[in-house]
């Protein structure tokens, strides 16, 4: 037996897989550089003459900070950047640290005298024009009005959007509630990748915008960090992710076991569903998917629950989306299609009757119990792949199977 530990909420759960049936355990390539985030930020600032010049000339600087799966690294990066800004004669009264509502850092963790604000529904926002005719995003005014802006956070793979974290920190991370809802509901038909590209386009409407972004290793230590213009920062980190995080398997599995990444990406079923494409890309049609997602905050968005509670076939939900886009509805339709083509087990804290009757999933108390059930249905010789953390890998088949509806 091979024992594999899967992130689950703020802890881990184990699954035991027969070695003779195991195809692969998909993890990112090891990166053993052991980078020091404080030293790296110091080095990056010293090498970026454009950034130094903008800081010296700008009256005010806004440092926008999102969340990360490594809170300590995020805090070290912010502290190091603030120290470098001070060396460039940017005194605390010129700097505002703007935290997204879900940032893992707390206001109390910053030095006294520094202006630290957390974005919320009550925050003042400014409309940003020139993005799309049917959509006008509104962004936190502190960021919009600052002459110099630095966006700081983690970039990670997202098998629905392509990438997430740093790329969507400005929007929806610092957007108004009304415009966040406007983006994902009631518009012309969109694909998730178009949503991602639109969010990047929103960020690029802001001039003098820099990105201090990083990518994590499998153990959530620092793999790479860069300080560039926002577009260049994203491009560099996406290339790193594709290089280190892409994993290909020779053949599709009968059973795929995966976590939803632990906190914060498994806080709701809605967020966990974003990771399903990673697993389904390497799973045979009619195979079994076992998902460990704590879902400490329940199913998630009310729209997602409502679409799922209709209990209609996937094709009806998909037909509705072809006329009017709803991102939460898209996730419900994707889940419905996945359930139609696969056996999907969910290990979570959501009540079993909701798991089964609303979402069409098979509740399980443990991952090992779900695996035994899947093996009884599909055979003890079923081939198995494991994705411990789908937020750190991009999974695909070397020779794709015939296309399915998922």
Buried (B, 14 or more C-beta within 10 A) or exposed (E): EBEBEBBBBEEBBEBEBBEEBBBBBBBBEEBEEEBBBBEBBBBBBEEBEEBBEBBEEBEBBBBBBBBBBBBEBBBBBBBBBBEBBEEBEBEBEBBBBBBBBEBBBEEEEBEEEBBBBBBEEEBEBBEBEEBBEEBBBBBBEBBBEBBBBBBBBBBBBBBBBBBBBBBBBBBBBBBBBEBBBBBBBEBEEBEBEBBBBBBBBBBBBBEBBBBBBBBBBBEBBBBBBBBBBBEEBBBBBBEBBEEBBBBEBEBBBBBBBBBBBBBBBBBBBBBBBBBBBBBBBBBBBEBBBBBBBBBBBBBBBEBBBEBBBBEBEBEEBBEBBEEEBBBBBBBBBBBBBBBEBBBBBBBBEBEBEBBBEBBBBBBBEEBBBBBEBBBEBBEEEBBBBBBBBBBBBBBBBEEEEEEBEB
